[in-house]
Every structure is written in structure tokens, then in C-alpha cells.
């Protein structure tokens, strides 16, 4: 007998499943077979609408004898569930189990009756019902428990009584259109738990911005202070308007993109959403090029706070189609001047009655307050100045608490804070331990957006347990780690950290020598230390320099420097006045160095990470003495003269991450490169003069990530992988001399992503099917005509990118149905048209 859903749900937490994907739509269907079913035709149409759709083929439904955990997660995450009831629906126990689970989790279900009527679902017990025979067989065969069968019948009866249903009347196009419209109504960005006064705000926005003709490109700025509802309004406008535009994109929290790499990721998302057919992603001018000039676009840029973000992400009006709308939210009205004559909508203060409703919904789960709390509610409204975000956060903290607690909380706010917007944040800050506060200070000024692996050694060297305290801050929802393990802290906490730092003078801000009581102004620091310091900050253990540096007596006495970041260093080597002995992290940005340090200088033997962004002629031989060094990043853009690595480089026994990007003068690697036995990540992208990898390369048995993108002159022999079997990410993009895949590629059972775009491959070996853990496969080769049948064995494949495969005539029948199929749109449209034509003929 099949396992019950209850038993599966009880075991759910103990199952180690793959990374879970959120979906917009879940389709449950029993059609003819695979791609000829109505469900697959609907799946293709919804994909073309830009939606994330979960859909299983008939074959997969037969393979599983219980509901998989990953499918449960798909159903939970989907906004809407389309259940297609056909004549054979009740003959599939698997589909009936899905239906029962949807009802159990309270899913939004839209039943589509395709060749059957709602009465057939309601009359499963009766002899005249179309589904009655199937249930009679279940009872007679005894393969399912009677209670389970009864549950299926009840589920069918409930769905048969749903009034919000769609019935097929013979026209397939009308049916597809009806379902698409229903999906649009249910799939949208999450706006807010309690939307109070939002309709009026949208109406005010429309009145204020309805100034230009629909033939023009409109750029509208939504301006207001933090927490006033800018993002909420932008989401609501996006949900209401996206369907009348050809393409749309919502970029959330742009202001949190603190470096060029993160802005490039936002550019990439913009390109993916607006130009899905783009082959090679390049800067913005290529993204907003000729193909978009005929498209009406809706673009929302949320949280812009710097002109650089505008230059990178904002298209010019002549690069998008007439009638396009671009909405930008910002707290800083000064950035709007970079868009010519701006059209600005300033957020209005929340009406007091609406503010009270919002507060009460979050504090009492109802529109009005209890009479005993009425006076306190009014006082909190006054204290928060009717700012929506602050009202919500305070109300959530007060929910379920006693009246005494409310009084005490209000007193703390009144006594300690002049700025009402810091209420909850400051209270949370005061609850932290001293070392947690110190780490928060460091993140506020320096480490937001930085890798955790770089910050931890600095905190540990300061006598703090960095890992433990970061975990504490994460558990309190103050700090987050992104997919790249970079530290992320909300802008509100960054601001509170900077304000509190100057008021409390934490130990990280103590100055060396005899000037401990000096104030922290830029003038004072420059005068006493004779330093030009970025952000007027000089800390004995953490130093950020910008431009010229001059030593002073107070500085020379300090020997505790742990982290040095130097922008635009004017020297060709690090000056001797800077102590390197205890340095853990050294970052040199936009400088031009002939050598890193002088031969007689004390070396940074404790160094863990070395980052060089800019020109470097050569690395010193003494680098081999840095036995603690784990990470080296050399990014030679735009021009690097690094031609070779010293042989001593191969003595770095702790090195696990090596990036040599854009080192276009680099022609070879040391012959003993394989001695770097702990190396896990190797990035040689755009080393265009590098012709081969050393023979010892195959000894890097711990290697997991290999990026050879843009190595256009590199010859890749068939057996270059050697003993490597643990690679997870492999990038051969634009390796033009790659004509045959490495022989050992099929042995890479851990491989998750493989990029073969821009290579000279003419065919893929049938052994590719052995890569059963592969999740992303990018091919993009115009000379490739056929895919191997074995590709259907890649059961974990989530994304197949065939952009640029112009000679590919068809997909193999074994491919199955992928959640995210990326292919040249003309092929997709042609395929979809054929499916629709077939469906109409078969009716």
C-alpha cells in the first residue's frame, strides 16, 4: 500500500532534500503522454509569460509510489494550483494524493474540467459518475486503504463544489487564455500582510503622475523617508501594471548592492527578465539595445541611493519602446537630478485613521484596539510619527504583551530616542552583548558586503569569537549571509551602528599614542595622525586608505594592524611605514604595483587573504613564506603585466582559493602547480594568453570550482582532468580550442554546473548522461546539431540553456520536462504553436 501523506509529512524534517525552488504555478494533469498533453501546452504558455511553473510528465507520475518531499515543497511554495480533470484523472492514485495534499495545506486551487464536468467529481460514489468505475476498482482490488480512498472521494467532492472553476467548451485557445488570466490574478509580488489605505495611495500616485502621453517613456521617482511605504507602493503598482507591458522586471533593494560585482548581478537579472534571448551578457548599453526599442517595458528599481546605480541600471529613454514605464524609489531626492527633468511623487504621511488601523492589525489582529489600550495606542502613534514600517515593527513586538510592558516600552522610547525611526532598532541594539555591539560597529563601517571568511580572522585576532557572535547576530535577524557567504546587514542597522558608535566610542575607535580622548572628526584625525583616511576613520586594527599616505609618530607606534584596504595607492610598493607583521587581510584596489613590499620589509607572515584589483607586475618570491595564506585574488582589469608566478608560489600549502582574472599577459603557470594540494577554487577567466595547464594540474584532487572562461588560446587535452573527480562547477565558455570534451568528464559525479558556450564542440558524447547530479547545462554552440539521448538521464537538471544553438533542429525525446527550459524563442514559439494546433484538432 502507498504511504499516507501524514506519515510522509512527519518524516519531512528528517529528509535531506535538494535546494528548494519557489514556484508561481503548480500544474497537476493526466494527459495523453508527455509533451502531447494539454498540461504541457499550458506549461509552455505560462513559461513564455515569465512564470515559474512546476509540472510533471505522466511518466514521472508512475515512477513514484508516494508524494516526494520536493513536490510537497513545490505545492507549498506555489501561489496557484491548476488541477486539470480529464477522463482518466481518477485512475491515477498519484494525482488523487496530490489533490488531497493541496486541500490539506489550504492551497489556492483552480479546477479545470477538460472533457468532464464538475458533477463527475462530486458523484464519485454514484454509478453514473464518470469517476465511479475507478473508485469501484480501488475498493475491489484492495491496493489502497479504504480510509485513503474515502479521503480521495471527499477531496473530489470539495473541488467539484468550487465555484471558481474553468470548464472546457471546445476551443483550446479560449481555454488557455482563461487559465492565463486566472493565473495573472493570483500570481504577484507579496505586498504587505495588512494593506491599509493602499488603494488611496495608488489613486494619488496615478493622479500626480498622469502627465505625459502614453506614447512617451515615463520615468517616475517615488521619494520618501525610510519606512514610509515606498516599496509597498512600488510592488502594488508592479502587480497591477505588469500584465499590460511586453516585459517587466522588479529589482528589489538596489541600494544594498555595495560593490561593482553586486551591480553586475542586478544587470544580469535585468537582462534575464527583459532580454531572455541575449547570448552574451555585457554592460548595460548592450542590454538596452535595438531589440528592446519596440517593446513596452515596466521596470522598477527599488531603493536607489547613489548615482552609480542609476548609471548602471537605468536605460535611456531612446533605448526602450514608447509607452514604457520606469519606477524608481529612493530616500534621497538629490539623485533624481541625474534623470533630466524628473517626474517625482513624494510619499504622503499616512492618514492617522489608517495608521491606527495598521497598528491595530499588527498588535491585536483586528482593525480596532481593545478599550483598555486605546490611550496607549494613541501615544504610540504620536511617538512613531505615523511611519508605517515603524508602526508595524513596534506593534509586532507589543502583540500579546501586558499593559505594563506597553507602558515600559513607551517610556524607553521617549527617554532614549530623539529620532522616532530608531525605536525598535535601538532597543534591539541595547540588548546585544558588548562584543556583539563591537562586531556590529565593524560591519556598519567596513564589512557589510564583505566575505565572512575575511572578517572572521580579524575578529578572532582581536580576541573575539567571530563565528559565534555572527551566529548570534544572525539568530536575532540583524545579520544575514547571502549565497556567496557575504555579510549583509539591513540599512537601518547600519545607520544605528554608526550613530551609536560615535556616541559610545567603542574600543575599535580608540586612537594610538597619547591622543585617546581626541574627537573623531576628520580634521582631528588628519591633524594628529597626518593620515588621509577614507570616511575620516582610523582604527588601530582596521584601516581604509584612499589615495596618498603619510606616516606620523603616532601611527608608527601602532603595530596591531589586522586589515588594510587601500584605494588608489599612488606607490608602486607598500611604504615601509605601514606595519605588516600582524596583518590578516590585505586589499589593494586600483593601484599599479611593480612589487608588493620591499625585500627588507617585515613580511605579513600571518596573512590569510590577499586581494589585488588593478595592475601588478610580479609577485615576490617571498610569498611562498606566507603559510597561512588561504585566499589570493588578482583581478588585472583593465590591464595587468603579470606574466608568470614565481616557483615559490607553489609552496603555499594552505591556499584554497586562487583567482587570476583578466591577467592577459600571463602565459604559463609554474610546473609544480599541483603542489597546491588544498586548492578548491581556481579562476583563470580571461587569461587570454595562457596556452596550457601544467602537467601537475591533475594532482589538484580537492578542486571543486574551475573557471576557464575566455581562455581563447588554451589547448585542453582529453586527459587533463587526471585524478580530479570532485569538481562541482566547470566553465569552458569561449574556450575556442575545445573541440572534444575531456575523457574523465563523465566521472565528475559531483558536477552541478557545466558551461560549454562559445566552444568548438560539434557533438556531445553519450556518456554525458552519467552526470546525474548536473543542475545547470549551458551549451550555446551554433555548430551543434543534436543532443545525445542520454541527456534524459540527468534527473536533477533544472536549467538547460541552448541559446545560440541555431543549428539544433529538435530536442531528444528522452529529455523529459525541465522546470527552467531556456531555448531560442522562435523555436519555443513554433513548438508551442504546433502543440496548440494539435490540441484544437484533437478536440
N, C-alpha and C positions, 0 to 999 in steps of 0.2 A: 504493500500500500504506500501511497505517497505520503511524505511527511506533512504534518499540519503547519499552517502559517504561524500558529502560536509558538510551536516548537522552534521553527526557524527564527522567529523574532527573538526568542530567549537566547538563542545561540549567536545572535548577530554581533554583539560586542566582542565576542571571543574570536571572530574571524578576521584574519589579516587579509584585507582585500586591496585591490589596486586603488590608485588615487581616484577619488570620485569626481565625476563631472556633473555640473548643474545643467539642466535642460529646460527649454521653454515648453516643449510639447512631447507627450508620450503617446505613441500610436499602438493600439492593440488591434490586430487584424488577422483573419484567416482568409487568404485569397486562394488563387489557383496555385501558383508556385512562384516564389522569389519575386523577380522584377516584373512579372506579369500581373501581380495583384494590384487591386485598387489602392491598398495601403501603401505600396511602394510608389505609385504615381503621386499620391498625396504627399508622401515623404519628400520626393524630388521637388514638388512645388513649394513646400514650406522651406526647404533648404535655400531655394532661389530667393525667398523673401528675407534671407539672412537670419533665420531662426535656428536654434539648436534643437535637434529633433532626435528622439530615441525611437528606433524601430528595429524589430527583429524579423528575420525571414521565417517562413514556415519550417524550413529545415531545422533551424535553431530551436524552435518550439518543441520539436520532437526529441531533440538531444537531451534536454534537461528533464529530470523527473521530479524536480522541486524548484521553487522560485529562487533564483540566485540572489545572493546579497547585493550584487552590483545592480540588478534590476530593481530591487527594493529601493535602493538609493536613487535610481533614476526616477521612479514613480514619486518618491517623496520630494525630489527637487523640482519636478515639472510643474509649471503653472496651470496647464490644462491637459486633460487626458481624453484623447479621441478614441472611442471604442466603436469599431466597425462590426455591426451584427450582420453576418451573412448566413446563408442556409446551413452551413456546416459548423457554425460557431459553437453550438452546444456539444459537438462531437470532440472538441478539444478540451480535455480537463485542464490543460495548462492555461488556456485563455480564461476559463471559469475561475481558476485560482487567482489569476491577475485581477479579475473583476472584483472578487471578494476582498482582496487586499486593498484595492483602491477605495472601496467603501469603508473599510476598516480605518484607513488613515484620513478619511474625510476629504479625499481628492475631489477636485473640480472635474466632473465627467460630462462630456458632450456625446451622447449616444447617436450614432449614425446607422440608420436602418437601411441596409443595402440588399434589396430583394426579399426582405422580411418586414413584418410590421411590429409595432410596439406590443400588440396583443400576443404575438408569438412568444415574447419574453415573459409576459405576465401569465400566460397559460401553459407554462412548462409542465404542470401537473396533469393537464387535461389531454385527452386522447386526440382532440382536434388540433392542438397546438403543434407548430412545425418542429419545436424542440422536444416534444413529448417522447418521441421514439428514442432519442438519445438517452434521456433520463431513465426510461424503462430498461434499456440495455445496461446502464450503470447498476441499477438495483439487481438485475438478473445475474450479471457476471460476478458481482461481489468484489471487484477490484478496488473499490473505494468504500470507505466507511460511510454508513448511512447518514451520520451527522454531517460529514463533509458534503455529501450530495444535497442534503437539506439546506446547507449554507449556500450552495450554488443556486438553488432554486429561489431562495429568499433574495439573493443578490440580483438575479434576473428580474424578479418581481419589482424590486425597488427601482431599478434602472428603467424598466418598462413604464413606470409611472412618472418619470422625469418629464416635465413639460418642455424644458429647454432642449429639444431634440431636433435632429435633421433627418428627413425621410427622402430617399432617392425616388425620383419620379420619371427616370428615363433619360435625362440629359446630364451627361458626365461633367460637362463644363460648368453648368449651373451648380451641380453638387460641389465641385471643387471650390468654386467661388464662395458658396455659402459657408463651407467649413473655414476657408481662409478668413472670411470676415469675422466669424465667431472666435477664431484664434486671436485676431488682432485685438478684439475686445478684452481678452483675458491675459495677453502677454504684454507686460510693460515693466518699466523700472519701478522698484519699490519706492514710493514717495515718502510716506510717513505713517506711523501707526494710527494717529488721530489727526486727520486733516481738518483743521478749524479755520474758516474764513478763506480757504484756498480759492474757491470759485470767484469770490470778490476780487482777490489779488490778481487772478488771471484776467478778469474783466478789466481791471485798472491798467494792467500791462498792455492789453490789446488796444485800449483807447489811447494810451500815451504813445504807442509805437506805430500806430496805423497812419503813418505819414507819407510813406513812399509807395510808388506804384508796384504792383506785383511783377512788373517786367524787370525791375531792378534787383540787384543783390543787396540785401539788407543786413547790416551788422548792428546788433543791439547789445548794449552793455547793461547788465544788472548790477548795480552798485549798492553796497550797504556794509555795515559793520559786521563783525564775526557773530554768527549765531542768529542773524535776523531772518533767515529763511530764503536766502538766495538760491541755494542748491535745491531746496524743496520746490521752489517755483520753476527752476530750470528743468527738473525732472518731470514735473507735471506738464509743462509746455512740450517737452520732447515726446511724452506719451501721447498727447493729443494730436500733435502735428506730424509725427514721423511717417505716417502712412500716406500722406499726400505728396511726399517727396520721392524722388527716384532712389536716393540713397541717403543714409543717415549715420551719424557717429556721435557718441557721447563720451567725452574724455573727462573722467572724474578726478578731482584733487590734483589738478595740474601743478599747483603751487608747491606740492610736496616733491616734485621732480627737482632734486637739488644739484644734479650734475648733467653733463652732456650725454652720458650713457643712458640715463633715465629719459631724457628728452627724445633720444633716438627711439626708445621703446614706444613712446607715445606717438612719434611719427609713424612707426611701424603699424601700430593699431589703427591710426588714421588711414594709412594706405590699405590695410586689410579690409576695413569697413567700406571704404569709398572706392577703391580700385582693386577689387579682388583678382583681376586678371594681370596685375603688374608682375612682370617676370623678375626683374632685378630691382630691389629696393635701394633707392639712392635718395639724396636730400630732397627737401620739400619741393623745389622747383620742378623736379621730375614727377613727384606725386600729383601735383596740381597742374598737369599739362593738358595737352589738347583733348584727350578723351573725355575730360570732365566738363568741358565748356558747353556741352549740350545737355547736361544733367542738372536738374534742380536738386540741390543738396541741403540737408539740415545738419548743421554742425554745432555742438555745444562744447565749449571749453570752460570747464568749471574750476574756479579758484586761481585764475591768473593773478600773479603778483609781481611779475618782472617783465621788462621789455624783451628780454632774450626769449622768453616763452612765446611771446607774440611773433617775433621774427621767425621762429622755428615752426610754429603750428598754424598760424593764421594765413589762409590763402588770400591772394589779391582778388579784387572784385572781378577782374577780367579773366581769371583762371577758372571760374565756376560758372554754371549756367544761370541765365536770367531767372529770377524768382527764387533764388537760393536764400536761405536764412542762416545766419551765424549768430549764436547767442553766447555771450561771454559773461561770466560772473567774476567779480573782483571786490576786494575791500578797499583798494587803492585807486581813487578816481584819477590820479595823475597819470596812470598808464594808458588811459583812454585817449590821450592826445596823440598817440602814435598811429591812430587809425583815421587820420584826416579829421573831418567834422563828425564827431561821434554822435550816435543816437543813444541817449542814456535814459534808463529807467531806474530811478532811485527808490529803493525799498522804503515803504511807508511803515511807520510804527504800528504795531499790532493794536487793533482796537481793544479797549480794556475788557469789554464783554467777551470777545473772542479769546483774549489772553486768559481770562478766568476759566473759560470752558476748557482750554488746552491744559491748564494747570490741574484742574479737577479730574479730567480724564486720566491723567498720569498718576495723580495722587490717590483718587478714590475709585477709579474705573467707572465713573459716571460724569454726567455733564455738570452737576452742581455739587457743592460741598455739603458736608454734614453741618447742621446749625452750630454745633459747639466749636467748629473750626472756622467759622465764617470770618471772624475778625483776623485770625492768623493768616488766612488766605489773602485777605486784602493787604496785609502788611508785607507778605512775601511778594505780591505783585508790585508794591512800591519799591521794595529792595532790589528787584530784578529789572526794573525799568521796562517791563513787558517784553524782554528779549526772548523769543521762542525757544531757542536751544537751552538757555539757562533755566527757563521755566520747566522744561521737560526734565532736565537732569536733576534739578532740585526736588521736583515732585516725585521722581522715581526713588530718590534717596529717603524721602519722608513717608512714602507709601507704607501703611501698616504700622507706623510708629505712634507712640503716645503723644498726648498734647504737651507734656513736659519736654519731651525730646524736641518737638517743634519749637517751643519757646527757647530752649538752649541753643538750638541750631541757628535760629534767627538772631540771637544775641551775639553768637560768634561772628556771624556775617557783618553785623553792624559795627562791632568793635574792631575787627582786624582788617577790614577791606574798605578801601575808598572806591575802588573800581568794582562795580557790581558784577561784571562779567567774569570775575575770578573766583566767585563763591565756592563752587564745588571743587574747582581745581586746587585752590589754596588749601582747602580742608584736606583734600587727598594728599597734598604735598606735606602738610604738617604731620600726617600720620606715618610718614616714612622714617626709617632709621637714619642716623647721621651719614653712614656710608652710602645708603641708597640715595640720599639727597646729593651727596658729592658726585655720584655717578650720573644722576640726573643733570647736575650742572655741566658736567663734561659733555654729555650728549647735546644739551641745549646749545653750547657754543661750538662744538667741534665734531662730534661723532654721529650726528644724525645723517643717515645715508651711507655711513661707512660700514665696512665689513666687521662683523663681530669678532672674527679671528684676529683683526688688527687691534681692536680696543682691549680685548681681554688681557693680553700680555702687559699692557700699560697699567691696567688696574691691579693686576697681580703683583707687578713690580712696586706698586705703591703700598703694598701690604694689605690690599683688599681682595676678597674672594669675588672676582668679577663675574664668573659664571653663575654663582649662587645668587648674587644680588640682581643680575639681569633677569634671572628666572623669577625672582620675587616681583620685579617691576612688570614683567610680562603677566604674571598671575593677577596683578592689580590693574591690568588693561592700560598701563601707562606706556609701555614699550612693546613694539611688535617686531618680528623678524620676517622679511619678505622671502621670496623664493630663492634669492641669491644669498640668503643669510645676512642681509644688511640690516642695520638698526634703523627702525622707523619710530619716530615719536610725533604725536599729533602737535600741530602748530600751537594749540592752546597751552600744552605743557611746555613747549619750547619757550613761549613767552613768559610763563610763570617762573620757569627756571632762571631766565635771565634777570627778571625783576628781583627775585628772591636772592640771587647770587650777590648782587650789589648791595642789598640791604644787610645780609648776614656775613659777608666776607668769608666764604668758606676757605679751607686750607689750600685748595688749589689756586687761590688767588693771592697767597702770601708772596711778597716780593723778597728777593735775596738781599743780603747785606744788612745795612742799618736803616733801611727805609721801610720797615714793616708797616708803619702807620700812614704811609703815603696814600693819597687818594688814588682812585683808579681812572682818572681822566687821561685822555690821550696826551695832553700837554705834560702832565706829571710824569708819565712813564717815559716819554721821549726825553724829557729833561734829565731825569735821574739815571736812566739806563742807556741813554744815547742809542736807542733802538727805534727803527721804524717798523711798527708791528701792525699787522692786519687786525682790524676791529679794535684797535687800541688795547690789545690783550697781550700780556707777557706773563707766563706762568713758568715756574722753575722746571716742571716736568713736561709740560706741553707747550710747544712754541709754533706759531704760524707766522711766517715772514712773507712780506710782499715787497719785492724789489731789493734795494740796497740794504746792507747791514753794516753797522759799525760797532766795534767792541767797546766796552766800558768796564771800569774797575768792578762795579757791582755784578756785572754779568760773568766776568772771568772767575769770580769766586764760586759760581754755581756749577756743580758737577753732576747734577741729578737729572739731566735732560733724558726723557724717555721717548718722546715723539717729536720729530721735526718735519714740518711741511713747509716748503719754500717755493713760492710762486715767483716766476720771472727773475730767477737768480742771475745777477749780472756777471758772476765769476765763472771761470772755466773749471774751477775746482772748489771744494768746500773750504772756506777760510780756516786757518788754524785756530782762530779764536773761539770756535764752536766746539764744545766737548762732545765727543762721540762715544766715550767708553761705555756708558750705560744705555746707549740708545737701543730701543726695541724696534722702532719703525722709522724709516727714512723715506720721505716722499719729495721728489724734485720735479716741479711742474713748469713746463715751458722755458726751461733753461737750455743752454748749449754747453756741454761739458767735454773737455778733452780727457779728463780723468776725474775720478770721484774724490779722492783725497790724496794728499801729498805722501810720498814714500815714507817720510819720517814721522808722519802723524800717528797718533794713537788710534788704533783701528776699532770699529764698532763690533767687537767680538760677541756682544750679546744680541746683535741684530737678528730679528725674526722675519721682518718684511722689508723689502727694498723695491720701491716704485719709482720709475724714471719715465716721465712723459715729456718727450722732446728729444733733442739731439744729444747723442753720446758717441764719442769716437771709439773708445775701448774701455773695457772693464779691467781693473787692476788684477795682477796675478795674485795679490794677497787676498782676493775674495775667497779663495779656497780655504782660508783660515776661519771663515765665519761658519762654524759648525752648528750653530743654532738656526741658521737661515732656512726658513721653510717656504717663503714665497718671494719670487722675483718677477716683476712686471716691467718690461721695457717696451714702451709704445713709441715708435720712432716717427710717428706722423708729425709734421708733414715731410721731414727729411732727416734721416739718420745715417751717419757714416760708420756705424758699427759693421765691420767686415768679418769679424771672427770672434770666437770666445777663447779665452786662454785655456790651455790644457788643465790648469789648476782648478778651473770651474767644475770639473768632474769629481772633485773631492768633497763637494757639498753633500754630505751623507744624509742630511735632514731635509733636503729640498723635495717638496711635494707638489709645488705649483710653479710652472715656468711659462711665462708669456713673452714671446719675442715678436710682437706685432708691428707690421709696417717697417721692418728692418730690411729695406730693399737693397742694401749694399751687402747683406750677409750672404756669403757664398757657400759656406760649409760649417758643419758642427764638429766638435772635437771627436777623434776616433774612439775615445774611451767614454763617449756619452752614455753608454749603457751602464756605467758605474753609478749613475743616479738611481739607485735601486728603489728609492722611496717615491719616485716621481709618479703622480697620479693624474696630473693635468698638464698637457702640453699644447700650447697655442703658437703656431708658426704662421698664422694667417698673413697673407700679403708679403711674405718674404719672397719676392718675385725672382730673385737671382739664386735662390737656394736650389741646387740641382739634384741633390740626393740626400738621403739619410744615411748616417754611418752604419756599418755592418753590425755594430754592437747595439743598435736601436732595439733589436728583437729581445734584448735582455731586460727591458723595462717591464717586468712581469706584473707590476701593480698598476700600470697605466689604465685609466678609465675614460679619459677625455682626450681626443686627438683632433686638432683643427688645422687643416692644411689648405684652407680656402685661399684662393688667389696665388698659390704656388705654381705659377703657369709654366715654369721651366723644370719642375721637379719630375724626374723619372721615378715611377713607383713599380718596383719589380714584383712579380707574382708572390714571392715568399717573404716579403718584407715584414709581415706581422710576426713571423717566427714563433716564439713561445707565448705570445700575448693571447690570452683567452678571456680577459675580464673587461674589455672595452665596452663602455655604455653609450658613448657619443662619438660619432665619426663623421667628419666633414671633409669631403673631397671637392667642394664647389669650385668650379673654374680651374681644376687641375687638368689642363688640356691634354697632357700626355698620358692620362689614364685611359687606356684602351681595353684593359682586361681587369676584372676585379681580382683582388688578392685571393690566393688559393685558400687561405685559412679563414676567410670572412665567414663562411658558414659555421665555423666553430665558435664564433662570438655569441654564445647563447645569452649573454647578458645585454647585448646591444639593444638600445631603446630608440635611438635616432640615427638615421643614415642619410646623408645628403650627397647626391651624385649629379647635381645640376652643373651644366657647362663642361662636362667631361666629353671624352671622345668615344664613350661606350656605344656599341651598336646593338648589343643584346645583353640580357641578364641571364646568368646561369640558373638552371632549375634548382640548384642547391640553395638558392635564396629562401626557399620555403622553410628551411631549417631554422630561420631566425624567428622563432615563435614568440619571443618577447619584444619584438620590434613594435614600437608605437607610432613612430613618425618616419615615413619614407618619402624623400623628395628627389625626383628624377630630373625632370625638366631638360630633356635631351631631344633636339629636333630630329636626330637620325634614328631614334629608337622606334621600331615599328610594332613590336609585340612584347607583351609581358608573359613571363613563364606561368604555366598553370599552377605551379606550386605556391604561387603568391597567396592562394586561398588558404594555405596552412597557417598564415600569420594571424592567429586568433586574437592577438592583442593590438593589432593595427588600428589606430584611431584616425590617422591622417595620411592620406596618400595624395601628394602634390604632383600633378602631371602637367603643370603649367609649362608651356614651351614644347611639349611633346606633339608637335604639329603633324608628325607622320603616323601617330598612333591611331589605328583605324577602329579598334574595339577593345573592350576590356574582357579578360578571360572569364568564363562562366563560373570559375571557382572562386572568384574574388569575394563573393559574399556582399554584405551590406555594411558599409563603414559609417560611423557616426559623423565623420567630417571628411567628405569627399571633395577634394579640390581638383578641378579639371577645367580646361578651356571652356568658357561659357558657350561658344557656338555649338560644341559637341553636346553639352548638357541640354541646351535648348532643343536641339534636334532630337535627342533621345527622349526628352520629356514630351515633345510633340508626337513622336511615334507611339509612346505609351498611351497618350490621351486618345489618339486616333483609334488605337486598338480597343480601348475601353468602350468608346462610343459604338464601334462596330459590333462588340460582343454583347451589348445590351439588347 
